[in-house]
Amino acid sequence: MVYRGPYKIRVEEKDIPRIEHPNDAIVRVSTGAICGSDLHLYHGMMPDTRVGMTFGHEFVGVVHEVGPSVQNLSIGDRVMVPFNVYCGSCYFCSRGLYSNCHNVNPNATAVGGIYGYSHTCGGYDGGQAEFVRVPFADVGPAKIPDWMDEEDAVLLTDALPTGYFGAQLGDIVEGDTVVVFGAGPVGLFAAKSAWLMGAGRVIVIDHLEYRLEKARSFAHAETYNFAEYDDIVVHLKKETDYLGADVVIDAVGAEADGNFLQHVTAAKLKLQGGSPIALNWAIDSVRKGGTVSVVGAYGPIFSAVKFGDAMNKGLTLRMNQCPVKRQWPRLFEHIRNGYLKPSDIVTHRIPLEHIAEGYHIFSAKLDNCIKPLIVSNPA
């Protein structure tokens, strides 16, 4: 998959990536995915997304080649690769903040490296391809357990850990009312995870009925379609004894339905329009002293965020890119014990050669698409 500009992607032949550092591995991708945050790139909303880049930060596969210093992986190992590129030894990695690694991204002071996510995130080619170079191969990838399905494993590279992390950042205590904005994959997993952390009530907000139905069947959540209300915040206040929710999770980010103009003029265009709207709804609908957790992907925001309201309400705002590997031990146990089946949200399986159509289906919300996987069959 090669980016050729907003809404333009192609399938092209590139050279197989080569070992550039002794601790690199080359992975032959078997299954990848399109993430909602990939659509922000597809729509041209993220800075420094360069023509010729290969997207894709959710992928699993088989080790094809290893550098001379790689000790933990061997050729032929089935591996799952977290979306974070990180060194494992810097100040931040040593504290488990793998998404904030200090050594892998010369272009930003905040985020570390992310596969296939613009040069703002390090310029690493991603896994929507037959082969991908994996730096720090002794640190990031892990062998897929024998008992784990490959489609569950690929969802553990971003979507499930990020949703779980969103609930974790909410500091949910037993009996809390939790509202999740966005019923895409991350929002669905955040809602499901909130129950695992003791929530007493989980409410999911979206405007697409098929996604709300999935929130009811998969995450067992109450749902409301914001398009059916004059003001969804007022409705949420009514539903919470006019106090507000204890925890609100923003799983929307720079909403993938929007284009650049809508992003700039977001204040006029509700959730479809751009990034700050869901965040402002979260600030407005959480109770005083409550917690807002943000795991939606954001680029530049040109409209005002209600920071003064957050301050005056005494809110706790918690956010970050998910440090994926930190979540794996607990999530592995939840999956093995039957509490979670990540692949239940998968709706489409698309061959790599048809990935442009996959982006169109996912972007335009066609065919009740919730989570598309990309299947690669290299020779």
N, C-alpha and C positions, 0 to 999 in steps of 0.2 A: 504494500500500500504506500503510495507516494502522494504527498500534498502538493497541489498545483494552484492553490488560492482558495478563497472562501467558496464553499459548496462544490469544489472541484478536487476530486481525488482520482487516482489512476492505479492500476496494477501494472507494475513495470519490473523488469529484470534488473537487479542490482548484484554487484559482486557479493559472494558470501562474506560476512564479516570475518576479520582476521584477529588473531590474538595481538593486542597492542601492549599488554602489560603482563608480567609473569603470573599475576593472580587473576587473569581473565579466564572466562569460559565462553565457548560458543554453544548455544542451545538450539537444537532443532525443534521449532515450535510445533506442537500437535494441536493445542486448543488455545485460542485467545478469546477476547471479548471486545465489544464496543461499550465504552462507559459513557454515562451522561456527560461527564466532564470532557470527553473527546469531542462532543458536539460543540462546546465552546470554541475549540480550535477550528472545527469544521466551519463554524459560522464566522470565523475571523475575529473573534472577540478577545483573544488572548494575545498580548504583545509578543513580538519577536518570534512568530511562528513562520518559519522560513520554507519557501518553496523547495521541494526535494526531500523534506523530512518524512520519516515513517513514524506513524502514531502507534499507540498501543501500549498500555501499562498493566494490562491484566493478561498473563499468559503462563502456560505450563508446557513442558516438553521434555526432550531427552538430551542429555549432555552429548554433544558431538565432538568437542575438542576441549582440552584444558591446557592452561599455561603451566610452565615448569614448576611454579611454586604452589599450585593448588593441591591441598592435602585432603579436603573433606569430600570431594566429588571425583567420580571416575567416569570415563566414557561409557555411555549406556544407562547411566542413572536417570530415572524419571524424577524431575524436579519441578517445584513450584517456586516462582520468583516474586517476592514482594515488589510493589510498584516503586518503593523507595530505593534509590541508589545511595549507598552510604558506606563509610570506611570502617565503622565498627570500633574505632579507637580514639576519636577526637573528644574534646570536652563534652560535646552534646551526645554523641553516641554512647559514651561511657555512662551517661545518665538515662539511657533508654530513649533519647529524643532522636531516633534514627531519621525522622523526616526533616530534621534541622541540621544534618551533618555539615560540618564546617569545611570539608576537604573536597567535595565533589562538584561544586557549582561555582565557577568564577564569576557568574553573571548576577548573583543576587546575594543579599546579606541575610535573607530570611529563610526561604525554603532551601532544602538540600537538592539532591538530584531526583528526577522522576523520568522514567523511561517514556520516550515518545511524547514529551509534553513541552515543546517549544524550547528555544535557547534560554528563555527566562529560567528554566528548570534544568539547565546544564547542557542541552543540545544532544541528549542521548537518543539514538534511533530506538524505536519501540518494537513490540512483538507482534504487530499485525503484518507478519512476514513469515517466510519459511525458516529463517535463521536470525538470531539476535546475539549481539555481544553482551555478555553479563560481566561487568567489572566487579572486583572484590568478591569473587566467586566462593571464597571460604566464609563469607560473612552473611550475604543476603539469602541465597537460595537454600532450600531444604528439600530433602528427598521426600517424595509423596509416600505416605504410609501405605502398606499393602492393602489395608482394609478400606482406603478412601477412594471414592469414585473420582475420575479425572474432572468431571464437570463440577463437582463440589470443590475440588482443589483450585480450579481457576477462579472461583468466586472468593476464595480465601486470599487471593493476591491483592484485592482492594475492596470490593463492594461490601462483603460481610464484615471484615475487620473495621472498615470505616463506619458502618452503621452501628456496630457494637461499641466502638470508640465514642461515637456521638452520645450514646446512652451513658457510657462511662463518665464522660465529661459532665453530664448532668448531675452527678452525685445523687442519684435517685435513692430515696429512702423508702422503707416499706409504706405502702398506701398512697404514694404520691400520684397526682394527676399529671400525666405527661402528654404534651401535644407535639406532634411531628408535622412540620410543613414539608410536603413533597412525598408522593407515593411512588417514586421511582425505586430502583433497587436499594439504594442506600437508605432511603426513608423506610422502606419495608423492613429492612434488617434492623434499623434503629428501633422501630416499633416492636418488633419481635423481641429484641434484646431488652427493651424496657421491662417486659414481663419477667425476664430472667433475673433482673436486678431488684424486683420487689414492687414494681408499680401496681397501684390499685386500679388505675384507669388509664387507658391509652387511646388517644384521639388522633386521627390522621386527616390532614387537609390537602386537597388537590382539586383540580378542575376536570380531570379525565375520569369518566365513570368506570372504565375497565380497570384503571389502576386502583380506584377506590374499592372496587369489588375484590381485587387481589389483597388489598389491605385488610378487608374483612375476613377473607378465607384463609390467608396465609398468616397474617399477624394478629387476627382475632381482635381487631381494633374497631372502635366507633369511627365513623367517617362523616365528613361534611364536604360538600362541593362548594368552594368559595364563590363560584359564579352564580349560585342560587341565592346569595345573600347580599344585601346592600352594603353591609360592613361585617366581614367575617370576625373581626376583633370583638365587636359588640355581641355577636352571637356566642363567641367563646366565653365572654364574660358572663352572659346569661347562663351558660352551661356549667359554670364553676362558682355558683352562688355570688356572682359579681366580685369575686376576689381575683380571678385569673388562675392559670395553671401553675403548679409548683415548678415544673421544668418544661421548657420549650426547646425543641431541637430543629435547627434550620438545616434541612437536607436538600435545599434547592440550589443555593449559590447563584452564579451568574446565569440564571434560568435559560435553559437550552432553546426555548421557543423564540427567544428574542434575537433581533439583528442589532447592528451597531447603533443605528438611529434610535431604536427602542431603548437600548441600553442607556444612551445619553439622556433620553427624555423619560426615564423610567417612572418618575413621580406621577405621570399622567396615565400610565398604562397597566396598572395592577401587576400581578405576578408574572403574566406573560411577557411583560415589557423589559425586565432587567433586574439586576442583582439586588438593589437595596430593599426592594419591597418586602420580600419574605423576612428579611432581617428586621425591618421596622415592625412588621406584624408580630414577630416574635417578641420584640421589646414591649410592644403594646399589650400583648395578650398574656404575658407571664405576670404572676402576682408580684407585689412589692416584696423585695427581699428574695425573689426567686432566682433561678439560674437559666441562662440562655446558652445553649451549646451550639456551636457552628461547625459543621463539617462539609457544607456545600463549598464547591470550588469557586473562588472569587478572583477576578482580575481587578483592573482599576474601577473605582466607583465614582461616577460623576454627579450623582444625586446625593442629597444629604442623608446621613444615617442619624437617627434620633439619639445621639449620644447623651445629650442633656437629660432626656427622659430616663435613660438607663441609669445615669448618675443619681438623679433625684429619687428614683424608685429603689435605690440601693441594690441594684442587680449584680449578680456575678456573671460575667461573660467569659466563657471558656471556649477555646478554639485551637485548631491546629490541623495540619495534614496528619493523617493517621500513621503512627509508627507500627507498621503492619506486623512485623515479626513478634513484637511484644504481646500481641493479642493471640497469637497462635496456640500456645499451650492450653488456655482455657477453652478456646473455640474447638480445638481438636476433641476435647473431652465432651463438649456439648453435642458435637456431631456424632461421635462414637456412641454416646448414650441415647441418641435418638431425639434430643431436644430440638435440634436444628437439622434441616435438610436443605442446604443452600440452593441446590439446583432446582428446587420447586418453583423458583421464580423465572427460570429460563423459558422463553417462548419461541425463540428462533435459533436455528443452527444454519449458518451461512458459509458456503465454501469461500476460501480466500479470494478466488478469482472473481467472485461476485460481491466483493466488499463494498463497492460503490453503491450498489443497490441496497445493501444492508444499512449504510449510513443514511440513505434517503428514507428508508422505511422507519428507522429509529428516530430520525430528526423530525419527520412529518407526522409521527405518532400514527402510522398506518398499521393495519392488521393486528390491532391490540398488542403491539410490541412493547414488552416490559424489559426484557434482557436478551440481547442477541449475542450468541457465541459465534466465533469465527473458527472454522475447521480448516486446518492446513494439512496437506498430504504431500510433503516433498518426496521426491524420488530418493 
